Amino acid sequence: MIDGPASTRGPIRAALAAGRVDEAAEYLGYPWFVSGLVRQMHEDVRLARESLARSGDAFPPIESG
């Protein structure tokens, strides 16, 4: 933990916005994480599949439901 806790969320948010996840974790005193359900529009998935197909990377199948 960084000496003394961050008195506001500002330093934590600034670290995360700059991609300094380790620094944010130091402010928090534990690893930063995100939880929850992520949903994408079908069109976004289709475009991502096409892009990955062109690059040769694999993309998992879409689960219906």
Phi, psi and omega in degrees: 000138177294141181312117181074131180293152175296128183283343177224171178282347184308308180297325179292313179297320180296318179297316180294318180297330180271001179081014180266071185295323179297321178294317178300319179296324177297318178295317184287327185089005177203162181299138176286143180209165176233139176226156179134177181268131178249127178237143177239153174290147182304321181297321178298318180294318180299315180296321178296318178299314180298318180296314180293325178297321178293327182275346180089002178278160179272153176221130183294152180294153176283130176269131178275151177143000000 
